[in-house]
């Protein structure tokens, strides 16, 4: 069947896939779905294992991210690079999957059952007696080193398998024509995977102990077994589908994404700052990305600490995190499908870009208010009015903050960020994205953990650190809002005058404008409207 056949409006919206493409598209979307499913299941389990472990808590997470995940990320990058230089993309995928599935098997059947024998409890107790209370998170990371290793590998699954391996393979076997229709549906599949994985996490967080299962001393240990078996079985299905695509479904007669698209440029942090210093436009984009990553990471740790207070039992904690994934998927899916594209068409870029920081500000302010003033008469009266407690309301607003900020990130935030690069010329756009990836993403994620870690060391506990974290949160939100407004003015001015800017911000005449084609690139489900124009 020819793939040049044009679909009707309904078919274009719901299913823009030709029947001849199904043998490639179906296994690819299933692989993406299963990888995202595993990522979400692992995300819930890793938090539960570390936070609810004895003598541990949410304060261990910043230490793990700095002292364990960061070096392991460099090691994983080194391993991937070595494998890529020696083997084909197909074999690299098998090796990487083997590393992760091998570890999860080792953890499930050896490390976790024997953790009481191999954990250095005596050493940890000695460290706890010698070091200040603020180092309890660091000590917990060492005390439960098997759980720390699981947290690290679960965190790296999203980067190594999803971002690097899957997208690297997809760009090699997907033509440009196919990618325009395939990739948007992959995103819908990921949101559905989030909902389903949340349901599975809730279902498997049972308090029932099955005596006929020869594993574990209590119901939670069996839940860990069931969830890890789910990950392992899903991993085997991923490998089988990947094998099928390579043997049966690849028939590329047109240029693929990897052939057309230039490889993403990677530059050092020093060069990143140099590029940003030469362009206020790029600097504002970097501040927006940096602000999102910082606010997400500093609030999330305090919120998870509150969730532990509400749900100290690991089954309850894991089930709660499963519900959070369900809520995020339920919010993100319809927003991605129906709202984000048309929202940007009806309103200015700045108005659309302000939605995410305002959502984060309102929900975050409510969370910190109930957390910091939970014992005041006003908080008690308000909680009583709702038939609840200040702790429950604090966790509720923290959950809202986490859910809505992630849903906004996956929809409006990512889209407005990408569209902000349109006024840059091609060279500046490529280098600017690389610089912002270095400063905004990498620095933002690691610095958020370093800042939280510093507060914990100084003030001993997360609860004592919370007022200072809240103050920093408000400062970052102020910078974020100012950056959006300033960038919006520059964006509208440049697009209205059909100009592009270089890294030195010297205007250069061009005939490009923010057309329906550009918007369609970022919003494949947006309603077409040829009369749309960017507001001056």
Residue pairs with C-beta under 8 A, 6 or more apart in sequence:
1 18
1 19
1 20
2 18
3 18
3 20
3 21
3 177
3 178
5 18
7 16
13 525
16 181
16 185
17 25
17 181
17 182
17 185
21 178
23 248
23 249
24 173
24 178
24 245
24 249
24 250
24 251
25 178
25 182
25 185
27 241
27 242
27 244
27 245
27 249
28 170
28 174
28 182
28 186
28 245
29 182
29 185
29 186
29 189
30 237
30 241
31 166
31 238
31 241
31 242
31 245
32 162
32 166
32 170
32 186
32 189
32 190
33 189
33 190
33 192
33 193
34 193
34 234
34 237
34 238
34 241
35 157
35 161
35 162
35 166
35 238
36 162
36 189
36 190
36 193
36 194
36 197
37 193
37 196
37 197
37 200
37 234
38 157
38 197
38 231
38 234
38 235
38 238
39 157
39 158
39 162
39 197
40 193
40 194
40 197
40 198
40 201
40 325
41 197
41 200
41 201
41 227
41 230
41 231
42 154
42 157
42 231
43 154
43 321
43 325
44 197
44 198
44 201
44 318
44 321
44 322
44 325
45 150
45 154
45 201
45 224
45 227
45 228
45 318
46 150
46 151
46 154
46 155
47 61
47 151
47 304
47 317
47 321
48 314
48 317
48 318
48 321
49 144
49 147
49 150
49 151
49 224
49 314
50 56
50 60
50 61
50 64
50 140
50 144
50 147
50 148
50 151
51 57
51 58
51 60
51 61
51 304
51 305
51 307
51 308
51 317
52 308
52 312
52 313
52 314
52 317
53 140
53 144
53 147
55 124
55 128
55 136
55 139
55 140
55 143
56 137
56 140
56 143
56 144
56 147
57 136
57 137
57 140
57 305
57 308
57 462
58 301
58 302
58 304
58 305
58 308
58 462
59 136
59 137
59 140
59 301
59 305
59 456
59 461
59 462
60 136
60 137
60 138
60 140
60 141
60 148
61 137
61 301
61 304
61 449
62 137
62 301
62 449
62 450
62 452
62 453
62 456
63 137
63 138
63 140
63 141
63 449
63 453
64 141
64 148
64 151
64 152
65 155
65 445
65 446
65 449
66 446
66 449
66 450
66 453
67 138
67 141
68 141
68 148
68 149
68 151
68 152
69 151
69 152
69 155
69 156
70 446
72 152
72 156
73 156
73 159
76 156
76 159
76 160
79 99
80 92
80 96
80 160
80 164
80 165
83 91
83 92
83 95
83 96
84 92
87 95
89 168
89 169
89 172
90 169
90 242
90 246
92 165
93 165
93 169
93 242
94 239
94 242
96 160
96 161
96 164
96 165
97 161
97 165
97 235
97 238
97 239
97 242
100 153
100 156
100 157
100 160
100 161
100 235
101 232
101 235
101 236
103 149
103 153
104 150
104 153
104 228
104 231
104 232
104 235
105 232
107 146
107 149
107 150
107 153
107 228
108 224
108 225
108 228
108 229
108 232
111 118
111 146
111 149
111 150
112 146
112 150
112 221
112 224
113 215
113 216
113 221
115 144
115 146
115 147
118 146
119 143
119 144
119 145
119 146
120 142
120 143
120 145
121 143
123 142
124 139
124 140
124 142
124 143
127 135
127 139
127 142
128 136
128 139
131 138
131 139
132 457
132 460
133 460
133 461
134 456
134 457
134 458
134 459
134 460
134 461
135 457
137 453
137 456
141 148
142 148
168 258
169 242
170 179
170 182
170 183
170 257
171 179
171 256
171 257
171 258
171 261
172 256
172 257
172 258
173 245
173 250
173 252
173 256
174 182
174 183
174 256
174 257
175 252
175 253
175 254
175 255
175 256
175 257
176 254
176 255
176 256
176 257
176 260
177 254
179 257
180 521
180 524
181 524
184 524
184 525
187 336
187 410
188 333
188 336
188 337
191 329
191 332
191 333
191 336
191 410
192 329
192 333
193 329
194 325
194 326
194 328
194 329
194 332
195 325
195 326
195 329
195 330
195 333
197 322
197 325
198 322
198 323
198 324
198 325
198 326
198 327
198 328
198 329
199 322
199 326
200 227
200 230
200 322
201 227
201 318
201 319
201 321
201 322
201 325
202 319
202 322
202 323
202 326
204 223
204 226
204 227
204 230
205 223
205 315
205 316
205 318
205 319
205 322
206 219
206 222
206 223
206 315
207 219
207 313
207 315
208 219
209 216
209 218
209 219
209 222
210 222
213 222
213 225
215 221
215 222
215 225
216 222
216 224
216 225
219 315
220 313
220 314
220 315
223 314
223 315
223 318
262 430
264 430
264 433
264 434
264 437
265 430
265 431
265 433
265 434
266 434
266 437
266 438
267 275
267 431
267 434
267 435
267 438
268 438
269 438
269 439
269 442
269 443
271 435
271 438
272 434
272 435
272 436
272 438
272 439
273 435
273 439
275 282
275 431
275 432
275 435
275 503
276 282
276 283
276 286
276 435
276 436
276 439
277 283
278 503
278 504
278 505
279 428
279 432
279 501
279 502
279 503
279 504
279 505
280 486
280 490
280 505
281 423
281 424
281 487
281 490
281 501
281 505
282 424
282 428
282 432
282 435
282 436
282 503
284 483
284 484
284 486
284 487
284 490
285 417
285 420
285 421
285 432
285 436
285 440
285 487
286 435
286 436
286 439
286 440
287 440
287 479
287 480
287 483
288 353
288 417
288 440
288 480
288 483
288 484
288 487
289 417
289 436
289 439
289 440
289 441
289 444
290 439
290 440
290 443
290 444
291 357
291 444
291 476
291 477
291 479
291 480
291 483
292 356
292 357
292 360
292 405
292 409
292 413
292 444
292 480
293 440
293 441
293 444
293 445
293 448
294 444
294 447
294 448
294 451
294 476
295 360
295 364
295 405
295 473
295 476
295 477
295 480
296 405
296 409
296 448
297 444
297 445
297 448
297 449
297 452
298 448
298 451
298 452
298 469
298 472
298 473
299 364
299 367
299 398
299 401
299 402
299 469
299 473
300 402
301 452
301 462
302 367
302 368
302 371
302 398
302 462
302 465
302 466
302 469
303 367
303 395
303 398
303 399
303 401
303 402
305 462
305 463
306 371
306 391
306 394
306 395
306 398
307 317
307 320
307 321
307 395
307 398
308 317
309 391
310 320
310 391
310 392
310 395
311 317
311 319
311 320
324 399
324 402
324 403
327 399
327 403
328 402
328 403
328 406
328 407
331 403
331 404
331 407
332 406
332 407
332 410
332 411
335 407
335 411
335 412
336 410
336 411
336 525
337 525
338 525
339 411
340 411
340 412
340 415
340 523
340 526
341 415
341 519
341 522
341 523
341 524
341 525
341 526
341 527
342 523
342 526
342 527
343 352
343 355
343 412
344 352
344 412
344 415
344 416
344 419
344 519
344 523
344 526
345 519
345 526
345 527
345 529
345 532
348 488
348 492
348 534
348 535
349 416
349 419
349 420
349 488
349 491
349 492
349 534
350 484
350 485
350 487
350 488
350 489
350 491
350 492
351 488
352 412
352 415
352 416
353 412
353 413
353 416
353 420
353 484
353 487
353 488
354 481
354 484
354 485
355 408
355 412
356 405
356 408
356 409
356 412
356 413
356 416
357 477
357 480
357 481
357 484
358 481
359 404
359 405
359 408
360 401
360 404
360 405
360 408
360 477
361 477
361 481
363 397
363 400
363 401
363 404
363 405
364 401
364 473
364 477
365 474
366 397
366 400
366 401
367 394
367 397
367 398
367 400
367 401
368 466
368 470
368 473
370 379
370 390
370 393
370 394
370 397
371 394
371 398
371 466
371 470
372 466
372 467
372 470
373 379
373 390
374 390
374 391
374 394
375 390
379 390
379 393
380 390
382 393
383 389
383 390
383 392
383 393
386 393
388 396
415 522
415 523
418 522
419 514
419 518
419 519
419 522
420 487
420 491
421 429
421 432
421 433
422 495
422 512
422 514
422 518
423 490
423 491
423 494
423 495
423 499
423 500
423 501
424 432
424 500
424 501
424 502
425 500
425 501
425 502
425 508
425 510
427 502
428 501
428 502
428 503
431 503
432 503
451 472
452 465
452 469
455 465
455 468
455 469
456 462
456 465
458 465
459 465
459 468
492 534
492 535
492 536
493 536
494 500
494 501
494 507
495 513
495 514
495 534
496 534
496 536
497 507
498 509
498 510
498 511
498 512
498 513
499 507
499 508
499 509
499 510
500 507
500 508
500 510
500 512
501 507
501 508
502 508
513 534
514 534
516 528
516 529
516 530
516 532
519 526
519 532
520 526
520 528
